[in-house]
Amino acid sequence: MLKQFIAGTILCVVLMQQAWAQLPPKRELRAVWIATVENIDWPSRRGLSTEQQKQEFIAILDQQQRNGMNAVVVQVRPATDAFYASPYEPWSEYLTGVQGQAPNPYYDPLQFMVEETHKRGMEFHAWFNPYRAVFNVSRSSVAPNHVTRLHPQWFLTYDNKKYFDPGIPEVRDYVTAVIRDVVKRYDIDAVHFDDYFYPYRVPGKEFPDNNSYRQYGGNMMKDDWRRANVDAIIQMLSVAIKAEKPWVKFGVSPFGVWRNKDKDPEGSYTKGGQTNYDDLYADILKWLKKGWIDYVAPQIYWERGHRLADYEILLNWWSQHGYGRQVYIGHGVYRINSNAAWKNPNEIPAQIEEARTLNTVQGSIFYSAASFRGNPLGIEDALRRGVYRYPALRPIMPWLPKETPDAPYFADAIERSGGLEIHWTDEDTTGRSKQYVLYRFEQNEPINVTDPTKILAILGQMPDPVYKDLTYVKGKSYTYVVTALDRMQNESLLGEPLRVQVKNGKTAFLFEP
């Protein structure tokens, strides 16, 4: 038994070393979903004080930054309510316990979250649920000014929840206005939808939209009409978001199966019980082909080898159906320890590595933040020491605005106690520079900024940029390079390198090329 244990341990170490030996991508989205509905991830419970809410969110950001994440996807409108000061919708009950009641002492959670996220050089994707209006008809808190009370004719009750009727044109106008307001007033980086469009089917119950179908359906088959309704709001939002701020991304995270092969020759070799196209009326491929969305993040929450929905089959299928937009894979961290396959500590690291082999897949998003608590099966160790050991810039979307900054240049280097203090200058007066990337190369190493293992730090823009290299060893020669990034992570040309040269025991700092 001991021999088997030792052999298994050695194999595990070898596999991890092999994974580390493969050069990771320099650009990769690494994000985590932070769900607020029913207090899944944050706040941990209703009624926390303002300070407790803030500290909990900061703790999540710091934890996920240590895990290697460079973005968060935060649910800011879980049920036609708001985690921000909205002129349209009441404060969420998941903040204070009572819908419509503002945080006390007052603060704007969305403004706070965006600022804290950006402080850490991470992207903030604002996650909206477009159609869910009351999470639980029996027990949800519903404010007097909630839209279900103001416009009851827009809503349908299905499976003890209230939903907007997507077939009503005024509904689409209203939801678009709500989201456009957030894009206009907050410094978010993306608008994000998950998989809830028309609700998942409940056996024996039909979604009760016959009235709107009779009024607006015309000669269309009901299924086609429903898909057209969802198409319409996606197109409207795509236009509205870009009209307000052209750089704000629009992404959708659909259920992992678009259609099964037995229904459509373009579908995947899966046997999903429900699918986007046939049950949720979400024709994701159309939105990608039309360029209405900037990224898709399919929720492939199954393991490799699953008999109905194999991770590898779906990974390959989605990698071939991005149509030039970006594809991020949704991984189910919450599945860890749920069955025999998910008791394998290498399941998610292996999923990430497999996604990286496909050049049409640009990253991963993990569901959800709370699932990392307690480091189940060492998932955080696997990220921090393994697949996310090195930092990554986010992928570029070449169809979005580009404002590549000028290259910064080194100004000074001073040996201090505990490291080398490096100063550089950024003469950008246009505000294009948002971050810096500092690289370090050993003596005689060629300068190769495509190698992310040479990234020493990714830093936020600052008036007098400085960084202390704590791993600097006095008496060794190095070459440093610094670049600047714009908001969309477009990288400047290289400035002149800083060369640390040691001759006859003396250190010289050279700033010429």
FENTA-V733345 format. One record per pair of residues at least 6 apart in sequence whose ideal C-beta (glycine too) atoms are under 6 Angstrom apart, sorted by the first residue. I is the first residue (numbers start at 0). J is the second residue. Records with the same first field share a line. If there is no record, write none. Layout:
# FENTA-V733345
I = J, J
This chain:
# FENTA-V733345
15 = 385
18 = 385
23 = 389, 451
25 = 449, 451
26 = 392, 394
27 = 362, 391
28 = 70, 327, 361, 362, 393, 394
29 = 67, 68, 69
30 = 70, 72, 364
31 = 63, 68, 71, 365, 368
32 = 72, 366, 367
33 = 40, 41, 71, 73, 368
34 = 40, 74, 367
35 = 74, 77, 93
36 = 77
38 = 44, 93
40 = 367, 368, 369
41 = 55, 56
42 = 52, 55
43 = 55
45 = 93, 96
46 = 95, 96
49 = 102, 104, 106
56 = 112
59 = 368
60 = 115, 119
64 = 119
66 = 379, 382
67 = 382, 387
69 = 121, 393
70 = 121, 122
71 = 116
72 = 124, 126, 191
73 = 112, 126
74 = 126
75 = 82, 109, 125
76 = 127
77 = 128
78 = 131, 134
79 = 88, 132, 146
80 = 88, 89, 91, 98
81 = 88
82 = 91, 108, 109
83 = 107, 109
84 = 107
87 = 177
89 = 98, 99, 142, 144, 145
90 = 99, 100, 101
92 = 98, 140
94 = 102
97 = 140
98 = 140, 141, 142
99 = 142
109 = 185
113 = 123, 185, 186
116 = 123
120 = 434, 457, 459
122 = 188
123 = 187, 188
124 = 189, 191
125 = 187, 190
126 = 191
127 = 178
128 = 195
129 = 174
130 = 162, 163
132 = 147, 154, 161, 162, 163
133 = 139, 161
136 = 159
147 = 154, 161
153 = 163, 167, 170
154 = 161
155 = 162, 164, 207
157 = 198, 206
158 = 201
163 = 170
164 = 208, 211
165 = 228
166 = 208, 211, 215, 228
167 = 211
171 = 231, 232
175 = 235, 236, 239
178 = 190
179 = 239, 243
182 = 240, 243, 244, 247
183 = 243
189 = 248, 250
190 = 240, 249
191 = 250
192 = 251
193 = 252
194 = 253, 254
196 = 229, 279, 281
197 = 225, 279, 280
199 = 273
200 = 278
212 = 221
216 = 224
225 = 280
226 = 280, 282
229 = 280, 281
233 = 286, 291
234 = 291
237 = 249, 291
240 = 247, 249
245 = 400
246 = 399, 400
248 = 293
249 = 292, 293
250 = 293, 294
251 = 292, 295
252 = 296, 298, 329
253 = 275, 281, 283, 297
254 = 275, 298
255 = 297, 298, 299, 313
256 = 269, 271, 274
257 = 275, 276, 283
258 = 266, 274, 276
259 = 266, 269, 271
260 = 266, 268
267 = 313, 316
268 = 312
269 = 308
270 = 307
271 = 308
275 = 281, 283
276 = 282
284 = 320
286 = 292
287 = 322, 324
288 = 322
293 = 396
294 = 324, 325
295 = 326
296 = 327, 329, 364
297 = 317, 329
298 = 329
299 = 310, 313, 328, 329
300 = 331
301 = 308, 310
302 = 310, 340, 346
303 = 310, 311
310 = 350
317 = 326
318 = 357, 359, 360
321 = 359
325 = 361, 394
326 = 360
327 = 362, 364
328 = 354, 363
329 = 364
330 = 347, 350, 363, 365
331 = 366
332 = 365, 370
333 = 370
334 = 341
335 = 341, 375, 376
336 = 342, 375
344 = 376, 377
348 = 381, 385, 386
351 = 363, 386
354 = 360
361 = 394
389 = 451, 452
390 = 454, 457
392 = 488
393 = 488
395 = 488
399 = 487
401 = 489
402 = 431, 485
403 = 485, 489, 491
404 = 427, 431, 432, 483, 485, 491
406 = 491, 492, 494
407 = 423, 425, 481, 483, 494
408 = 424, 494, 495
409 = 423, 497, 510
410 = 422, 423, 424
411 = 422
412 = 421, 497, 508
413 = 420
418 = 467, 468, 469, 471
419 = 468, 471
420 = 467
421 = 466
422 = 465
423 = 464, 481
425 = 432
431 = 485
432 = 460, 483
433 = 460, 484, 485, 486
434 = 457, 459, 484
435 = 458, 481, 483
436 = 457, 482
437 = 455, 456, 466, 481
438 = 448, 453, 454, 480
439 = 455, 477, 479
440 = 446, 453, 478
442 = 476
446 = 480
456 = 466
474 = 501
476 = 499, 500, 501
477 = 499
478 = 496, 498
479 = 497
480 = 493, 496
481 = 494
482 = 490, 491
483 = 491
484 = 490
495 = 512
498 = 509
500 = 507
